[in-house]
Amino acid sequence: NAGVTQTPKFRVLKTGQSMTLLCAQDMNHEYMYWYRQDPGMGLRLIHYSVGEGTTAKGEVPDGYNVSRLKKQNFLLGLESAAPSQTSVYFCATQRDYSYEQYFGPGTRLTVT
Amino acid sequence: QKEVEQDPGPLSVPEGAIVSLNCTYSNSAFQYFMWYRQYSRKGPELLMYTYSSGNKEDGRFTAQVDKSSKYISLFIRDSQPSDSATYLCAMTPGSGNTGKLIFGQGTTLQVKP
Protein backbone atom coordinates (compact mmCIF):
# COMPACT_ATOMS: atom_id res chain seq x y z
CA ASN A 1 0.00 0.00 0.00
CA ALA A 2 1.29 3.45 -0.91
CA GLY A 3 -0.67 5.19 1.87
CA VAL A 4 -0.85 8.91 1.09
CA THR A 5 0.97 10.25 -1.96
CA GLN A 6 1.37 13.83 -3.16
CA THR A 7 2.15 15.19 -6.60
CA PRO A 8 4.34 17.08 -7.39
CA LYS A 9 7.14 16.93 -4.80
CA PHE A 10 8.58 20.32 -5.75
CA ARG A 11 7.38 23.27 -7.79
CA VAL A 12 8.47 26.82 -8.50
CA LEU A 13 5.80 29.25 -9.68
CA LYS A 14 5.86 32.86 -10.71
CA THR A 15 3.45 35.29 -9.09
CA GLY A 16 0.05 35.05 -10.75
CA GLN A 17 0.48 31.53 -12.11
CA SER A 18 -1.90 28.75 -11.17
CA MET A 19 -1.36 25.14 -10.21
CA THR A 20 -3.05 22.11 -8.70
CA LEU A 21 -1.61 19.85 -6.02
CA LEU A 22 -2.86 16.28 -6.01
CA CYS A 23 -3.27 14.08 -2.96
CA ALA A 24 -4.12 10.43 -3.42
CA GLN A 25 -4.82 7.78 -0.77
CA ASP A 26 -5.38 4.05 -0.92
CA MET A 27 -6.63 3.60 2.66
CA ASN A 28 -10.29 4.25 1.83
CA HIS A 29 -10.53 6.97 4.49
CA GLU A 30 -13.45 9.39 4.40
CA TYR A 31 -11.75 12.45 5.87
CA MET A 32 -8.91 14.27 4.10
CA TYR A 33 -7.05 17.47 4.94
CA TRP A 34 -4.71 20.01 3.38
CA TYR A 35 -2.18 21.78 5.64
CA ARG A 36 0.59 24.24 5.08
CA GLN A 37 3.73 24.29 7.22
CA ASP A 38 5.80 27.43 7.68
CA PRO A 39 8.76 28.06 10.01
CA GLY A 40 7.58 29.08 13.47
CA MET A 41 3.91 28.63 12.52
CA GLY A 42 3.48 24.88 12.78
CA LEU A 43 0.86 23.12 10.68
CA ARG A 44 -2.16 25.16 9.68
CA LEU A 45 -5.31 23.70 8.16
CA ILE A 46 -6.26 25.11 4.76
CA HIS A 47 -9.30 23.05 3.72
CA TYR A 48 -10.70 19.66 4.53
CA SER A 49 -13.24 17.13 3.30
CA VAL A 50 -15.42 14.73 5.25
CA GLY A 51 -16.32 12.65 2.22
CA GLU A 52 -16.57 12.47 -1.53
CA GLY A 53 -18.17 15.62 -2.95
CA THR A 54 -17.76 17.65 0.27
CA THR A 55 -15.27 20.38 1.20
CA ALA A 56 -14.97 22.91 4.01
CA LYS A 57 -12.72 25.80 5.01
CA GLY A 58 -10.04 25.47 7.60
CA GLU A 59 -7.97 28.07 9.39
CA VAL A 60 -6.22 29.68 6.38
CA PRO A 61 -8.39 29.09 3.26
CA ASP A 62 -7.90 32.39 1.41
CA GLY A 63 -6.23 32.03 -2.00
CA TYR A 64 -6.91 28.28 -2.22
CA ASN A 65 -9.67 26.11 -3.61
CA VAL A 66 -10.24 22.37 -3.26
CA SER A 67 -12.21 19.57 -4.82
CA ARG A 68 -12.99 16.00 -3.81
CA LEU A 69 -14.63 14.44 -6.86
CA LYS A 70 -13.41 10.95 -5.98
CA LYS A 71 -13.02 9.51 -2.50
CA GLN A 72 -9.37 8.67 -3.00
CA ASN A 73 -8.29 12.09 -4.36
CA PHE A 74 -8.21 15.55 -2.81
CA LEU A 75 -7.02 18.42 -4.99
CA LEU A 76 -5.70 21.77 -3.78
CA GLY A 77 -5.70 24.63 -6.28
CA LEU A 78 -3.95 27.97 -6.33
CA GLU A 79 -5.64 30.21 -8.90
CA SER A 80 -3.21 33.12 -8.75
CA ALA A 81 -0.10 32.30 -6.75
CA ALA A 82 1.42 34.87 -4.41
CA PRO A 83 4.84 34.87 -2.66
CA SER A 84 2.98 34.45 0.67
CA GLN A 85 1.95 31.00 -0.53
CA THR A 86 5.54 29.81 -0.53
CA SER A 87 5.36 26.90 1.89
CA VAL A 88 5.43 23.16 2.32
CA TYR A 89 2.01 21.63 1.73
CA PHE A 90 0.93 18.41 3.38
CA CYS A 91 -2.08 16.26 2.73
CA ALA A 92 -3.44 13.97 5.44
CA THR A 93 -6.16 11.38 5.80
CA GLN A 94 -7.93 10.40 8.97
CA ARG A 95 -8.55 6.85 10.02
CA ASP A 96 -12.29 6.16 10.28
CA TYR A 97 -13.77 6.29 13.82
CA SER A 98 -10.54 7.77 15.12
CA TYR A 99 -8.67 11.07 15.16
CA GLU A 100 -5.40 9.61 13.95
CA GLN A 101 -4.17 11.44 10.87
CA TYR A 102 -1.69 10.08 8.36
CA PHE A 103 0.39 12.48 6.30
CA GLY A 104 1.82 12.45 2.82
CA PRO A 105 5.45 13.35 2.05
CA GLY A 106 4.69 16.98 1.21
CA THR A 107 5.01 19.38 -1.71
CA ARG A 108 7.57 22.18 -1.53
CA LEU A 109 6.21 25.21 -3.35
CA THR A 110 8.15 28.39 -4.02
CA VAL A 111 6.42 31.42 -5.52
CA THR A 112 8.76 34.06 -6.90
CA GLN B 1 -2.07 33.50 22.79
CA LYS B 2 -1.91 30.23 20.85
CA GLU B 3 -4.23 27.39 21.83
CA VAL B 4 -1.27 25.01 21.97
CA GLU B 5 2.18 26.09 23.10
CA GLN B 6 5.34 24.13 22.46
CA ASP B 7 8.93 25.22 23.02
CA PRO B 8 10.62 25.11 19.59
CA GLY B 9 14.03 24.28 21.04
CA PRO B 10 16.39 23.13 19.72
CA LEU B 11 16.96 20.55 22.40
CA SER B 12 20.33 18.79 22.29
CA VAL B 13 21.02 15.71 24.39
CA PRO B 14 23.69 12.97 24.48
CA GLU B 15 22.85 9.50 23.25
CA GLY B 16 21.21 7.42 25.97
CA ALA B 17 19.63 10.37 27.77
CA ILE B 18 15.99 10.54 28.80
CA VAL B 19 14.21 13.21 26.78
CA SER B 20 11.15 15.10 27.94
CA LEU B 21 9.08 17.02 25.38
CA ASN B 22 6.10 19.08 26.49
CA CYS B 23 3.06 21.00 25.33
CA THR B 24 0.62 23.19 27.19
CA TYR B 25 -2.85 24.07 25.98
CA SER B 26 -5.66 26.41 26.89
CA ASN B 27 -8.82 24.67 25.65
CA SER B 28 -10.20 22.37 28.35
CA ALA B 29 -12.39 20.66 25.72
CA PHE B 30 -9.40 18.83 24.19
CA GLN B 31 -9.82 15.09 24.75
CA TYR B 32 -7.56 13.39 22.19
CA PHE B 33 -3.82 13.97 22.16
CA MET B 34 -1.20 12.93 19.64
CA TRP B 35 2.52 13.14 19.14
CA TYR B 36 4.01 13.22 15.66
CA ARG B 37 7.65 12.82 14.66
CA GLN B 38 8.87 14.68 11.60
CA TYR B 39 12.24 14.02 10.06
CA SER B 40 13.81 16.78 7.99
CA ARG B 41 12.04 17.26 4.65
CA LYS B 42 9.54 14.48 5.39
CA GLY B 43 5.87 14.33 6.39
CA PRO B 44 4.80 14.02 10.05
CA GLU B 45 4.53 10.44 11.28
CA LEU B 46 2.09 9.49 14.03
CA LEU B 47 3.99 8.31 17.09
CA MET B 48 1.54 8.19 19.98
CA TYR B 49 -2.23 8.60 20.33
CA THR B 50 -3.97 8.96 23.70
CA TYR B 51 -7.43 9.72 24.98
CA SER B 52 -8.09 11.84 28.08
CA SER B 53 -5.70 11.71 31.04
CA GLY B 54 -3.11 9.09 31.93
CA ASN B 55 -0.05 7.41 30.50
CA LYS B 56 0.57 5.31 27.43
CA GLU B 57 3.76 3.43 26.74
CA ASP B 58 5.11 2.09 23.45
CA GLY B 59 8.64 0.77 23.55
CA ARG B 60 11.00 3.60 24.49
CA PHE B 61 8.21 6.18 24.21
CA THR B 62 5.76 7.23 26.94
CA ALA B 63 2.99 9.76 26.43
CA GLN B 64 1.52 11.45 29.48
CA VAL B 65 -1.58 13.63 29.70
CA ASP B 66 -2.49 15.80 32.68
CA LYS B 67 -5.81 17.42 31.85
CA SER B 68 -6.07 19.19 35.20
CA SER B 69 -2.88 21.12 34.36
CA LYS B 70 -3.57 21.23 30.60
CA TYR B 71 -0.16 19.72 30.01
CA ILE B 72 1.05 16.80 27.90
CA SER B 73 4.47 15.20 27.71
CA LEU B 74 6.39 12.74 25.58
CA PHE B 75 9.27 10.89 27.21
CA ILE B 76 11.92 9.11 25.17
CA ARG B 77 14.10 6.65 27.08
CA ASP B 78 17.58 5.62 25.95
CA SER B 79 17.52 8.23 23.19
CA GLN B 80 19.27 7.38 19.93
CA PRO B 81 20.71 9.55 17.14
CA SER B 82 17.87 8.22 14.97
CA ASP B 83 15.44 10.03 17.32
CA SER B 84 16.79 13.36 16.03
CA ALA B 85 13.74 15.02 14.49
CA THR B 86 11.05 17.60 15.15
CA TYR B 87 8.29 16.43 17.50
CA LEU B 88 4.84 17.95 17.12
CA CYS B 89 2.02 17.66 19.60
CA ALA B 90 -1.55 17.77 18.32
CA MET B 91 -4.94 17.67 19.97
CA THR B 92 -8.66 17.85 19.30
CA PRO B 93 -11.88 18.01 21.30
CA GLY B 94 -13.15 15.03 19.34
CA SER B 95 -16.86 14.61 18.80
CA GLY B 96 -18.46 17.18 16.49
CA ASN B 97 -15.14 18.67 15.49
CA THR B 98 -14.78 16.83 12.14
CA GLY B 99 -11.35 15.69 13.27
CA LYS B 100 -9.61 19.05 12.99
CA LEU B 101 -6.34 18.92 14.89
CA ILE B 102 -4.60 21.83 16.57
CA PHE B 103 -0.81 21.50 16.37
CA GLY B 104 2.00 22.89 18.44
CA GLN B 105 4.80 24.45 16.43
CA GLY B 106 7.13 21.53 17.14
CA THR B 107 10.30 20.96 19.19
CA THR B 108 13.51 20.14 17.35
CA LEU B 109 15.50 17.39 19.08
CA GLN B 110 19.11 16.49 18.37
CA VAL B 111 20.60 13.39 19.93
CA LYS B 112 24.38 13.44 19.76
CA PRO B 113 26.36 10.18 19.53
Interface residues (C-beta under 8 A of the other chain):
Chain A: V4 Y31 Y33 G40 M41 G42 L43 L45 Y48 V50 A56 G58 F90 Q94 S98 Y99 E100 Q101 Y102 F103 G104 P105 G106
Chain B: Q6 P8 Y32 M34 Y36 R41 K42 G43 P44 E45 L46 Y49 L88 A90 T92 G94 T98 G99 K100 L101 F103 G104 Q105 G106
